[in-house]
């Protein structure tokens, strides 16, 4: 920790910075937010929308459904954001989209008035959108996080006040790194009123889970698991229910449900993976609301602690590291023991450290299912003192060293893997275009 910020303040800063509601997958939403911001400043009737986005953002934006909007793709995200988005809603920019907005957005695309290209650079999160109207032209640039505006100009004149109005400007100083032990100590001693706002994560993601279980979305992973459980085993175990409740929210999220998720580190799936396993277990154990909130807060903090050690977008599936937060939260509910929490995380790293992120899509729900099941298994093993150790791959005796080993792979060695994934996805797009 630094001298000018206390540990509790630092952790609360992390939570308020990284745990926020979002409607729809955050990568296409970042494009829509930039387009909505540009359209608001350009005024007038939209003539053209064009821009560039980073390859990593493209990887996570092009294949996923937009909320309550038929279709997907970066062109649609830009068009719908420009014609109907409300930039003041930040990551919920598409909340008030109406049918006429969808019609107008698709007309702009059909008339070839929307063009979003990928940027050949090492930037991870970069969105540059220009909206041209019959009155003005506005260019907006977002960098580093999904709503951080770093440039805004109207008719070539830079608005120096724009970055100060950015949704993320108030969090421009990244809070310092913290350990799992510090997160555990924090949630056990912090005043409940200071973290009561985390109850919203429980409410939003639980509602999304209920929606996913009532209506088939995406690949309907949760529905397939529920049906298989009843047909083959005539029952649903607690482990099964934890997985189903979690993956149902992801199904709905990736399938275009018009409901917000509470995110973690800029991702709805990460927020879901860090929240729902803890919620279902706490409900089964009949724990109090306060204990639930403390456990969920620990889960989100552990997920943040791990993900802050590697890039926001990478070749490592971040649902896997978010689920490590869930393992911590569940272990705390069951034991209140730091050693068990650390052992559960080590078990998960020994288990699923190699899951790749091949872009946001309906299959994210399958990865959420896999990582959640690993979290449950890892906690159960840790409680019985069966723990991966320094003889097992990248696992160290110390949980912090184990986390650092995993994150070093994501931060450096997996960069080539990430480029190869993006190339494969780009080749598929070219092949599809040529087949039309």
Secondary structure, DSSP 8 states (H G I E B T S, - for coil): --TTS-HHHHHHHHHHHH--EESS-HHHHHHHHHHHHHHHHH-S-EEEEEEEEEHHHHHTTTTSB-TTSS-BSHHHHHHHHHHH--GGGGGGTTTT--HHHHHHHHHHHHTT-EEEEEE-SS-SSEEEEEEEESS-EEEEEEESSTT-EEEEEETTEE-TTHHHHSTTGGG-S------HHHHHHHHHHS-HHHHGGGHHHHHHHHHHHHHHHHS--TT-HHHHHHHHIIIIISS--HHHHHHHHHHHHHHHHHTT-SS-EE-BTTBHHHHHHHHHHHHHHHHHHT--HHHHHHHHHHHHHHHHHHHTTS-SS-SB-HHHHHHHHHHHHHHHHHH--HHHHHHHHHHHHHHHTT-B---SSTTHHHHHHHHHHHHHHHHHHHHTT----TTSTT--SSHHHHHHHHHHIIIIITHHHHHHHHHHHHHHHHHHHHH-
